[in-house]
Amino acid sequence: MGYRNLRACITDLERSRQLVRVDQEIDPDLEAAAVHRRVYRAGGPAVFFARVKGTPFPMVSNLFGTPARARFLFRDALDRVRKLVELKTDPGNLRRRPWRYWDVPLVLWGLRPKVVHRGPILAHETTVAQLPRLKCWPLDGGPFVTLPQVYTEHPDRPGWANSNLGMYRVQLGGNEYEPGREVGLHYQIHRGIGPHHAAAIRRGEALRVNVVVGGPPALALAAVMPLPEGFPELAFAGALGGRRVQLVAPRPDHLPMPAEADFVISGYINPTETKPEGPFGDHLGYYSLTHPFPVMKVDRVFHRPGAIWPFTVVGRPPQEDTSFGELIHDLTGPVIPTVIPGVHAVHAVDAAGVHPLLLAIGSERYVPYAGRRTPQELLTTACAILGQGQLSLAKYLFIAAKEDDPGLDVHDIPAFFRHVLERVDWEADLHFHTRTTIDTLDYSAGMGLNAGSKVVVAVAGPKRRELGNVVPSELRLPDGFSEPRIAVPGILVVRGPRHPGMTEVDTPPDVDQLAGSLSTQHSALGTFPLVVIVDDSEFVARALNNFLWVVFTRSDPANDVHGVGEFVRRKHWGCRGPLVIDARLKPHMPPPLEEDPAVTRRVDALFARGGPLHGIEG
């Protein structure tokens, strides 16, 4: 069976030597996060902070810090949940191999939460001021809850069956929040809480909210699962945890809360009241800036005996949430072909911030008798992918035909890009969606929250070109551009001048100058279909993850995709020479995340000889 509560999980990790204790006092203001990042980078254990400055509660982090440990935590249930997915993918499996699914009824029994009259969470109350004041990055606007499970119910259809449990960040103080009485609630578009909030606004009434912290690890994973609308996360948590989730309510007019939770901040949000929330160092590797978001009025703060405050740190990927992503792919990957016909695989690339970049493989079966194969079914498939849940937030979707290489793997990123660049026809294979929605945390378009563009690059057919892997000796760059390097075969990155900022023209003058110069160098660029302008070409070319992060978080397709010999014909944009992506930092973008060197030096002692973390390098 899975863990009943967080304490049982920590005990198991300590017994199996996958957790280390730090008994020295740690400041939750930057120090705890600095320790976490260093341990995570080293692939180290979970870390239990026994003494935390300013709070009576201990903290724990890096619980899911490696994919192996994340799978260890759910080892008792993963196989059974996979069996449910198999039956969802092909119900005929039950008839063909009934013995394999003998334990599925046990999983189904765990789907339904159990309402109880008492539970550990009701044992004690505290205040917001007594909670750990975790601050992860120097410019954060205040302390945040980084592993919250935000629980709401649909105002029109109350009850757990129409509930949502989502991981939306919670700001505990700072800005204009009334200390101890108000906290900020930031949720992004396409999140399950949105329909509940919209219904409350329509009804003109407050929306009750519980912010759950801790409890069985299955609750945290359920809160980030991209479940279909109408399938409650509490049910999935029961299946994943191997036991029914117990729910208890302090009063009939309050929302139920997990009986085994460590903390619950209970309150409500008024329909249309907002206050500034942020900044916050986020998972794209930059700060999300201060914007108005719902403010939660706090009624009560509950905690169980011996409560422990779990936390994580987000930032430029990979981070601990990468393990969540791998588990989600393990569990849901086989379902994708059943949801979107013609799709064989989709990969949301973690190193690029997940949402900015999707790689996909589909079928190209339209008019198979045609002499020359071009993307047709792939375009239908691409539209379907961009209509699916959080996949709809993607900016760049590269999709290739399985028939051209049955062994193509979306997780082998260099091979996938090589396959695409060998075949792409920039005159025909780019398909833009402008003035649409993107990730709330992505500022690359300079159009405000949730606004930007998308591009689909669809390729099918035989190879068109060989790809270069050496900078051409005859390449000549105009003034201001320098240091050409190879990122991956076929992709040339060049250092450009500082970006001039938004202009009244579609293409910045310096990009026009570069494109004009490249247009005369056909012999030098014939094997390089993609040129990328960056601020530091050595950094970008140094590692694949650097390339993925810089290019796809710092560019917006409609603003920053240009080309040599570009044209518009019947409202279709294309180019006759290499594609040019401007991936420089723009003045309207927030700064990248950087640690405070003084804090880094302070925590060095924990990793030095004699310290509790000695031997963990990061």
C-alpha positions as CSV (number, residue, x, y, z in Angstrom):
1,M,0.0,0.0,0.0
2,G,1.1,3.6,-0.5
3,Y,2.0,6.0,2.2
4,R,-0.8,7.2,4.5
5,N,0.9,10.5,5.1
6,L,4.0,12.5,4.6
7,R,5.7,11.4,7.8
8,A,5.4,7.7,6.7
9,C,7.1,8.7,3.4
10,I,9.9,10.5,5.1
11,T,10.5,7.6,7.5
12,D,10.7,5.2,4.6
13,L,13.1,7.4,2.7
14,E,15.3,7.7,5.8
15,R,15.3,4.0,6.4
16,S,16.3,3.3,2.8
17,R,19.1,6.0,3.0
18,Q,17.4,8.3,0.5
19,L,17.0,11.2,2.9
20,V,19.5,13.2,4.9
21,R,18.8,15.4,8.0
22,V,20.2,18.9,8.5
23,D,20.0,19.8,12.2
24,Q,21.6,23.3,11.9
25,E,19.2,26.1,11.7
26,I,18.4,27.1,8.1
27,D,16.9,30.4,7.0
28,P,13.9,29.8,4.7
29,D,14.8,33.2,3.1
30,L,17.0,32.0,0.2
31,E,19.2,29.6,2.2
32,A,16.9,26.5,2.1
33,A,16.4,27.0,-1.7
34,A,20.1,27.3,-2.3
35,V,20.7,24.0,-0.4
36,H,17.9,22.3,-2.4
37,R,19.3,23.4,-5.8
38,R,22.8,22.2,-5.0
39,V,21.5,18.8,-3.7
40,Y,19.2,18.4,-6.7
41,R,22.0,19.2,-9.2
42,A,24.1,16.4,-7.6
43,G,21.2,13.9,-7.9
44,G,21.3,13.8,-4.1
45,P,18.8,12.6,-1.5
46,A,15.7,14.2,0.0
47,V,16.7,16.8,2.6
48,F,14.9,17.2,6.0
49,F,15.5,20.6,7.6
50,A,14.9,20.0,11.4
51,R,15.3,23.6,12.5
52,V,13.9,26.4,10.4
53,K,14.3,30.1,11.3
54,G,11.1,31.9,12.2
55,T,8.8,28.9,12.3
56,P,8.2,25.9,14.7
57,F,7.7,23.6,11.7
58,P,10.4,21.5,10.0
59,M,10.7,21.4,6.2
60,V,11.6,18.8,3.7
61,S,12.6,19.1,0.0
62,N,13.8,17.1,-3.0
63,L,11.3,14.3,-2.3
64,F,10.9,13.7,-6.0
65,G,14.4,14.9,-6.9
66,T,15.3,11.9,-9.1
67,P,13.1,9.9,-11.4
68,A,14.2,6.7,-9.6
69,R,13.1,8.1,-6.2
70,A,9.8,9.4,-7.6
71,R,9.1,5.9,-8.9
72,F,10.2,4.4,-5.6
73,L,7.6,6.5,-3.8
74,F,4.8,5.1,-6.0
75,R,6.2,1.6,-6.5
76,D,3.2,-0.2,-5.0
77,A,0.7,1.4,-7.4
78,L,2.4,2.4,-10.6
79,D,1.9,-1.0,-12.2
80,R,-1.8,-1.1,-11.3
81,V,-2.4,2.5,-12.6
82,R,-0.6,1.5,-15.9
83,K,-3.1,-1.4,-16.2
84,L,-6.0,1.1,-15.9
85,V,-4.3,3.1,-18.7
86,E,-3.9,0.0,-20.8
87,L,-7.6,-0.8,-20.5
88,K,-8.4,2.8,-21.4
89,T,-6.2,2.5,-24.4
90,D,-7.7,-0.9,-25.5
91,P,-10.6,-2.3,-23.4
92,G,-10.2,-5.6,-25.4
93,N,-7.1,-6.3,-23.3
94,L,-9.4,-7.4,-20.5
95,R,-10.9,-10.1,-22.6
96,R,-7.6,-11.3,-24.1
97,R,-5.5,-11.3,-20.9
98,P,-8.0,-11.3,-17.9
99,W,-5.3,-12.7,-15.5
100,R,-3.2,-9.6,-16.0
101,Y,-5.9,-7.4,-14.6
102,W,-7.0,-9.4,-11.6
103,D,-6.1,-6.5,-9.2
104,V,-7.8,-3.7,-11.2
105,P,-10.9,-3.8,-8.9
106,L,-8.7,-2.9,-6.0
107,V,-7.6,0.3,-7.9
108,L,-11.2,1.1,-8.8
109,W,-12.2,0.8,-5.1
110,G,-9.5,3.4,-4.2
111,L,-11.0,6.0,-6.6
112,R,-13.8,7.0,-4.3
113,P,-12.7,9.2,-1.4
114,K,-13.9,8.3,2.1
115,V,-15.7,10.9,4.2
116,V,-14.7,10.7,7.9
117,H,-15.7,12.7,10.9
118,R,-12.3,13.3,12.4
119,G,-8.7,13.3,11.3
120,P,-5.2,14.5,12.3
121,I,-5.5,17.7,10.3
122,L,-8.1,19.0,12.7
123,A,-5.9,18.6,15.7
124,H,-4.2,22.0,15.8
125,E,-4.5,25.5,14.3
126,T,-1.8,28.1,13.7
127,T,-1.5,31.4,11.7
128,V,0.0,32.4,8.4
129,A,2.8,34.2,10.2
130,Q,3.9,30.9,11.8
131,L,4.3,29.1,8.5
132,P,7.7,28.7,6.9
133,R,8.5,31.9,4.9
134,L,10.2,30.3,1.9
135,K,11.8,32.6,-0.6
136,C,13.7,30.9,-3.4
137,W,15.2,33.7,-5.6
138,P,16.5,37.2,-4.7
139,L,13.9,39.2,-6.5
140,D,10.8,37.2,-5.4
141,G,8.0,39.4,-4.1
142,G,7.7,37.5,-0.9
143,P,7.4,34.1,0.6
144,F,5.7,31.4,-1.5
145,V,4.1,28.0,-1.1
146,T,5.8,25.9,-3.8
147,L,4.1,22.6,-3.4
148,P,0.5,23.6,-2.8
149,Q,-2.5,21.6,-3.6
150,V,-5.3,24.1,-4.2
151,Y,-8.8,22.5,-3.7
152,T,-12.0,23.9,-5.0
153,E,-15.5,22.6,-5.9
154,H,-17.8,23.7,-8.7
155,P,-20.3,26.2,-7.3
156,D,-23.1,24.8,-9.5
157,R,-22.3,21.2,-8.6
158,P,-20.7,21.1,-5.2
159,G,-19.0,17.9,-3.9
160,W,-15.7,16.1,-4.5
161,A,-17.0,14.5,-7.7
162,N,-16.8,18.0,-9.3
163,S,-13.7,19.2,-7.5
164,N,-10.3,20.3,-8.7
165,L,-7.0,19.8,-7.0
166,G,-4.3,21.9,-8.8
167,M,-0.8,23.1,-8.0
168,Y,-1.1,26.8,-8.3
169,R,1.5,29.0,-6.5
170,V,0.5,30.8,-3.4
171,Q,2.2,34.0,-2.1
172,L,2.0,34.2,1.7
173,G,3.0,37.8,2.1
174,G,4.5,41.0,0.7
175,N,3.1,43.4,-1.9
176,E,-0.3,44.7,-0.8
177,Y,-1.5,41.6,1.1
178,E,-2.9,42.2,4.6
179,P,-0.5,40.3,6.8
180,G,-1.9,37.1,8.1
181,R,-5.3,37.7,6.5
182,E,-4.6,37.5,2.8
183,V,-2.5,35.4,0.5
184,G,-2.1,35.6,-3.3
185,L,-3.4,32.9,-5.6
186,H,-1.8,32.7,-9.0
187,Y,-3.3,30.3,-11.5
188,Q,-2.5,30.1,-15.2
189,I,-4.9,29.7,-18.1
190,H,-6.3,26.3,-18.9
191,R,-6.3,25.2,-15.3
192,G,-9.1,23.4,-13.6
193,I,-9.8,26.1,-11.1
194,G,-10.8,28.5,-13.9
195,P,-14.3,27.1,-14.6
196,H,-15.0,27.1,-10.8
197,H,-13.9,30.8,-10.5
198,A,-15.9,31.7,-13.6
199,A,-19.0,30.1,-12.1
200,A,-18.5,32.0,-8.8
201,I,-18.2,35.3,-10.7
202,R,-21.4,34.5,-12.6
203,R,-23.2,33.6,-9.4
204,G,-21.8,36.7,-7.7
205,E,-20.5,34.8,-4.7
206,A,-17.3,33.9,-3.0
207,L,-15.4,30.8,-4.0
208,R,-14.3,28.6,-1.1
209,V,-10.6,27.5,-1.4
210,N,-8.4,25.1,0.6
211,V,-4.7,25.3,0.1
212,V,-3.4,21.9,1.2
213,V,0.3,21.4,2.0
214,G,1.8,18.0,2.6
215,G,-0.2,14.8,3.1
216,P,0.3,11.6,1.1
217,P,2.7,12.1,-1.9
218,A,0.0,10.9,-4.2
219,L,-1.9,14.1,-3.6
220,A,1.0,16.2,-4.9
221,L,1.4,14.1,-8.1
222,A,-2.4,14.1,-8.7
223,A,-2.4,17.9,-8.4
224,V,-0.1,18.2,-11.4
225,M,-1.6,15.4,-13.6
226,P,-3.2,16.7,-16.8
227,L,-6.4,14.8,-16.2
228,P,-9.4,15.2,-18.4
229,E,-12.0,17.7,-17.2
230,G,-14.6,15.9,-15.0
231,F,-12.1,13.4,-13.6
232,P,-11.4,14.5,-10.1
233,E,-7.8,14.5,-8.9
234,L,-8.8,13.1,-5.5
235,A,-9.9,9.9,-7.3
236,F,-6.6,9.6,-9.1
237,A,-4.7,10.2,-5.9
238,G,-6.6,7.3,-4.4
239,A,-5.6,5.0,-7.2
240,L,-2.0,6.2,-7.1
241,G,-1.7,6.0,-3.3
242,G,-3.3,2.6,-3.1
243,R,-5.9,3.7,-0.6
244,R,-9.0,5.9,-0.6
245,V,-8.3,9.5,0.2
246,Q,-10.0,10.4,3.6
247,L,-11.8,13.7,3.7
248,V,-12.9,15.6,6.7
249,A,-14.7,19.0,7.1
250,P,-14.4,21.3,10.1
251,R,-17.9,22.6,9.5
252,P,-20.7,21.7,7.1
253,D,-20.2,25.1,5.3
254,H,-16.5,24.5,4.7
255,L,-14.8,22.5,2.0
256,P,-13.6,19.1,3.0
257,M,-9.8,18.6,3.4
258,P,-7.6,15.6,3.3
259,A,-7.6,14.1,6.8
260,E,-3.9,13.2,6.6
261,A,-2.7,16.6,5.2
262,D,0.0,18.4,7.1
263,F,-1.4,21.9,6.7
264,V,-4.6,23.4,5.2
265,I,-5.0,27.1,4.7
266,S,-8.8,27.6,4.5
267,G,-10.5,30.6,3.1
268,Y,-12.2,32.1,0.0
269,I,-11.7,34.4,-2.9
270,N,-14.2,37.2,-3.7
271,P,-15.4,37.0,-7.3
272,T,-13.5,39.9,-8.9
273,E,-11.0,41.1,-6.2
274,T,-7.4,41.0,-7.2
275,K,-4.1,42.3,-5.8
276,P,-0.6,42.4,-7.3
277,E,1.2,39.0,-7.1
278,G,4.8,38.3,-7.8
279,P,7.5,38.6,-8.9
280,F,8.4,34.9,-8.7
281,G,11.3,32.9,-10.1
282,D,9.5,30.5,-12.3
283,H,10.0,27.3,-14.3
284,L,11.0,28.9,-17.5
285,G,14.2,30.2,-15.9
286,Y,13.1,33.9,-15.6
287,Y,11.0,35.9,-13.2
288,S,7.3,36.1,-13.8
289,L,6.5,39.7,-13.1
290,T,4.0,41.4,-10.8
291,H,0.4,41.2,-12.1
292,P,-3.1,41.3,-10.5
293,F,-4.3,37.9,-9.5
294,P,-7.0,36.6,-7.1
295,V,-6.5,37.3,-3.4
296,M,-7.5,34.7,-0.9
297,K,-9.0,35.7,2.4
298,V,-7.8,33.4,5.1
299,D,-10.3,32.0,7.7
300,R,-8.2,29.4,9.5
301,V,-4.9,27.5,9.2
302,F,-5.0,23.9,10.3
303,H,-2.1,21.5,10.9
304,R,-1.7,18.0,12.1
305,P,0.5,16.9,15.0
306,G,4.2,16.8,13.9
307,A,3.4,18.7,10.7
308,I,6.2,18.9,8.1
309,W,6.3,21.6,5.4
310,P,7.3,20.1,2.0
311,F,8.7,22.5,-0.6
312,T,10.4,22.5,-4.0
313,V,12.3,25.1,-6.0
314,V,11.5,25.9,-9.6
315,G,13.8,27.6,-12.1
316,R,15.6,27.0,-15.4
317,P,14.9,23.3,-16.2
318,P,15.8,20.6,-15.3
319,Q,14.5,20.9,-11.8
320,E,12.7,18.6,-9.4
321,D,9.4,19.0,-11.3
322,T,11.2,17.2,-14.2
323,S,10.6,14.0,-12.3
324,F,6.8,14.8,-12.2
325,G,7.0,15.2,-16.0
326,E,8.7,11.8,-16.5
327,L,6.1,10.1,-14.3
328,I,3.3,11.8,-16.1
329,H,4.7,10.6,-19.4
330,D,5.1,7.0,-18.1
331,L,1.4,7.0,-17.1
332,T,-0.3,8.9,-19.9
333,G,2.0,8.5,-22.9
334,P,0.1,5.4,-24.2
335,V,-3.2,7.2,-24.1
336,I,-2.2,9.9,-26.5
337,P,-2.8,7.8,-29.7
338,T,-6.3,6.9,-28.5
339,V,-7.2,10.6,-28.0
340,I,-5.8,12.0,-31.2
341,P,-5.9,9.5,-34.2
342,G,-2.8,9.5,-36.2
343,V,-0.5,10.6,-33.4
344,H,2.2,8.2,-32.3
345,A,4.1,10.3,-29.8
346,V,4.3,13.8,-28.3
347,H,7.2,15.2,-26.2
348,A,6.9,18.5,-24.3
349,V,10.6,19.3,-24.0
350,D,11.5,19.9,-20.4
351,A,14.8,21.7,-21.2
352,A,12.8,24.3,-23.2
353,G,10.5,25.0,-20.3
354,V,7.9,22.3,-21.3
355,H,5.2,24.5,-22.9
356,P,7.4,26.4,-25.4
357,L,8.4,23.4,-27.5
358,L,6.6,20.2,-28.6
359,L,8.0,17.5,-30.7
360,A,5.5,15.0,-32.3
361,I,5.4,12.1,-34.7
362,G,2.2,11.5,-36.7
363,S,1.0,9.6,-39.7
364,E,0.9,11.0,-43.2
365,R,-1.6,8.7,-45.0
366,Y,-3.6,11.2,-47.1
367,V,-3.5,10.5,-50.9
368,P,-0.9,7.7,-50.6
369,Y,-0.9,7.3,-54.4
370,A,0.5,10.8,-54.9
371,G,4.0,10.9,-56.4
372,R,5.3,13.5,-54.0
373,R,4.4,13.3,-50.3
374,T,3.7,16.6,-48.6
375,P,2.4,17.3,-45.1
376,Q,-1.4,17.0,-45.1
377,E,-2.7,14.7,-42.5
378,L,0.1,16.0,-40.3
379,L,-1.5,19.5,-40.4
380,T,-4.8,18.0,-39.2
381,T,-3.0,16.2,-36.5
382,A,-1.1,19.3,-35.4
383,C,-4.3,21.3,-35.0
384,A,-5.7,18.5,-32.8
385,I,-2.5,18.5,-30.7
386,L,-2.8,22.2,-30.1
387,G,-6.4,21.7,-29.0
388,Q,-5.5,19.4,-26.2
389,G,-5.4,20.8,-22.7
390,Q,-2.0,22.2,-21.7
391,L,-0.6,21.2,-25.1
392,S,-2.5,24.2,-26.4
393,L,0.0,26.5,-24.7
394,A,2.8,25.4,-27.0
395,K,4.6,28.0,-29.1
396,Y,6.6,25.7,-31.4
397,L,5.3,22.4,-32.6
398,F,7.6,20.3,-34.9
399,I,5.8,17.3,-36.3
400,A,7.3,14.6,-38.6
401,A,5.8,11.6,-40.5
402,K,6.4,8.2,-39.0
403,E,6.4,6.6,-42.4
404,D,9.7,8.5,-43.3
405,D,11.6,6.9,-40.4
406,P,9.7,4.3,-38.3
407,G,12.5,4.4,-35.7
408,L,12.3,8.1,-35.1
409,D,12.1,8.9,-31.4
410,V,10.8,12.3,-30.0
411,H,13.1,11.9,-27.0
412,D,16.2,11.7,-29.1
413,I,16.2,15.4,-29.7
414,P,19.3,15.8,-31.8
415,A,18.1,13.0,-34.1
416,F,14.6,14.5,-34.3
417,F,16.0,17.9,-35.3
418,R,18.3,16.3,-37.8
419,H,15.3,14.5,-39.4
420,V,13.3,17.7,-39.6
421,L,16.0,19.9,-41.0
422,E,17.0,17.4,-43.6
423,R,13.5,17.5,-45.0
424,V,11.9,20.9,-44.2
425,D,10.8,23.2,-47.0
426,W,10.6,26.7,-45.5
427,E,8.5,27.9,-48.5
428,A,5.7,25.6,-47.5
429,D,6.1,23.9,-44.2
430,L,5.6,26.8,-41.7
431,H,2.1,27.4,-40.4
432,F,1.5,30.3,-38.0
433,H,-1.2,31.0,-35.4
434,T,-1.1,34.6,-34.4
435,R,-2.7,36.6,-31.6
436,T,-3.4,33.4,-29.6
437,T,-2.8,32.1,-26.1
438,I,0.5,31.0,-24.7
439,D,1.8,30.1,-21.2
440,T,1.0,32.8,-18.6
441,L,4.7,32.7,-17.6
442,D,6.0,33.4,-21.1
443,Y,6.8,37.1,-21.9
444,S,8.6,36.5,-25.2
445,A,5.8,38.1,-27.3
446,G,5.7,41.4,-25.4
447,M,1.9,41.4,-25.6
448,G,1.1,40.9,-21.9
449,L,-0.2,37.8,-20.0
450,N,-1.3,34.7,-22.0
451,A,-0.8,36.4,-25.4
452,G,1.5,35.4,-28.2
453,S,1.7,33.2,-31.2
454,K,2.4,29.6,-32.4
455,V,4.1,28.0,-35.4
456,V,3.7,24.4,-36.7
457,V,6.7,23.0,-38.6
458,A,5.4,19.9,-40.4
459,V,7.7,17.8,-42.6
460,A,7.1,14.7,-44.7
461,G,8.9,13.1,-47.6
462,P,12.5,12.3,-48.5
463,K,15.7,14.1,-47.5
464,R,16.3,17.4,-49.3
465,R,19.8,18.2,-48.0
466,E,22.8,17.2,-46.1
467,L,23.5,19.1,-42.9
468,G,26.7,21.0,-42.0
469,N,28.6,20.5,-38.8
470,V,31.5,22.8,-39.4
471,V,31.3,26.6,-39.6
472,P,31.9,27.5,-43.3
473,S,35.2,29.2,-43.7
474,E,33.8,31.5,-46.4
475,L,30.9,32.8,-44.2
476,R,30.8,36.5,-43.9
477,L,28.7,38.3,-41.2
478,P,27.8,42.0,-41.2
479,D,29.0,44.4,-38.6
480,G,27.6,43.7,-35.1
481,F,27.3,39.9,-35.7
482,S,30.1,37.6,-34.8
483,E,31.3,34.3,-33.3
484,P,29.3,31.8,-35.4
485,R,29.1,28.3,-33.9
486,I,27.3,25.0,-34.5
487,A,24.6,24.1,-32.0
488,V,23.6,20.8,-33.7
489,P,24.2,19.8,-37.3
490,G,22.4,22.2,-39.6
491,I,21.9,24.9,-37.0
492,L,24.2,27.9,-37.0
493,V,24.1,30.3,-34.0
494,V,25.6,33.7,-34.2
495,R,26.2,36.4,-31.6
496,G,24.2,39.5,-32.4
497,P,24.1,43.1,-31.0
498,R,21.9,43.9,-28.1
499,H,18.2,43.7,-29.2
500,P,16.8,47.1,-30.1
501,G,13.4,46.5,-28.6
502,M,10.0,46.5,-30.1
503,T,9.8,48.5,-33.4
504,E,7.1,49.6,-35.7
505,V,8.3,47.2,-38.4
506,D,8.0,43.5,-38.4
507,T,11.7,42.8,-38.7
508,P,14.3,44.7,-36.7
509,P,16.8,46.6,-38.9
510,D,19.8,44.5,-37.7
511,V,18.0,41.3,-38.6
512,D,17.2,42.7,-42.0
513,Q,20.9,43.5,-42.4
514,L,21.9,39.9,-41.5
515,A,19.3,38.4,-43.8
516,G,20.4,40.6,-46.7
517,S,24.0,39.5,-46.1
518,L,23.2,35.8,-45.9
519,S,21.1,36.0,-49.1
520,T,24.3,36.4,-51.1
521,Q,26.1,33.4,-49.5
522,H,24.2,30.4,-50.9
523,S,27.3,28.2,-51.1
524,A,28.2,28.8,-47.5
525,L,24.7,28.2,-46.1
526,G,23.4,25.4,-48.3
527,T,23.8,22.9,-45.4
528,F,22.5,25.2,-42.7
529,P,18.7,25.6,-43.0
530,L,18.5,27.4,-39.6
531,V,20.3,30.4,-38.3
532,V,19.7,31.6,-34.7
533,I,20.7,35.0,-33.4
534,V,21.7,34.9,-29.7
535,D,23.4,37.1,-27.1
536,D,26.1,34.5,-26.3
537,S,26.8,32.0,-29.1
538,E,29.5,30.1,-27.1
539,F,27.0,29.5,-24.2
540,V,24.2,28.3,-26.6
541,A,26.5,26.0,-28.5
542,R,28.1,24.5,-25.4
543,A,25.3,22.2,-24.6
544,L,22.0,21.0,-26.2
545,N,20.0,22.1,-23.1
546,N,21.4,25.6,-23.4
547,F,20.3,25.8,-27.0
548,L,16.8,24.5,-26.2
549,W,16.4,26.9,-23.3
550,V,17.6,30.0,-25.0
551,V,16.0,29.6,-28.4
552,F,12.5,28.5,-27.3
553,T,12.0,30.7,-24.2
554,R,13.4,33.9,-25.7
555,S,11.5,33.9,-29.0
556,D,7.9,34.3,-30.1
557,P,7.2,32.9,-33.6
558,A,5.3,35.9,-35.0
559,N,7.8,38.4,-33.7
560,D,11.0,36.5,-34.0
561,V,10.9,34.1,-36.9
562,H,12.4,35.7,-40.0
563,G,14.0,34.3,-43.1
564,V,16.3,34.9,-46.0
565,G,14.2,35.7,-49.0
566,E,11.0,35.8,-47.0
567,F,7.7,36.4,-48.7
568,V,3.9,36.3,-48.2
569,R,1.7,34.6,-50.8
570,R,-2.0,34.3,-50.2
571,K,-1.4,35.1,-46.6
572,H,1.1,32.2,-46.2
573,W,4.5,33.2,-44.9
574,G,7.7,31.4,-46.1
575,C,11.3,32.0,-47.0
576,R,13.5,30.8,-49.9
577,G,16.7,30.6,-47.9
578,P,17.6,29.7,-44.3
579,L,15.1,30.4,-41.5
580,V,16.4,33.0,-39.0
581,I,15.2,33.0,-35.4
582,D,15.9,36.0,-33.2
583,A,16.5,34.4,-29.7
584,R,18.1,37.4,-28.0
585,L,16.8,38.7,-24.7
586,K,14.3,41.5,-25.4
587,P,14.0,44.6,-23.3
588,H,10.4,43.7,-22.4
589,M,11.4,40.3,-21.0
590,P,12.1,39.7,-17.3
591,P,15.7,38.8,-16.2
592,P,17.0,35.3,-16.0
593,L,17.3,33.8,-12.5
594,E,20.6,34.1,-10.7
595,E,21.5,33.0,-7.2
596,D,22.7,35.4,-4.5
597,P,26.5,34.7,-4.2
598,A,26.5,35.7,-0.5
599,V,23.8,33.1,0.2
600,T,25.7,30.5,-1.8
601,R,28.8,31.1,0.3
602,R,26.8,30.8,3.6
603,V,25.5,27.3,2.8
604,D,29.0,26.1,1.7
605,A,29.6,25.0,5.3
606,L,26.9,22.4,5.1
607,F,28.7,20.7,2.2
608,A,32.2,21.1,3.7
609,R,34.0,18.3,5.5
610,G,32.1,17.6,8.8
611,G,28.9,19.1,7.5
612,P,25.7,17.1,7.1
613,L,25.8,17.3,3.3
614,H,29.5,16.6,2.9
615,G,30.0,14.3,-0.1
616,I,27.1,15.7,-2.0
617,E,28.5,17.7,-4.9
618,G,26.3,20.1,-6.9
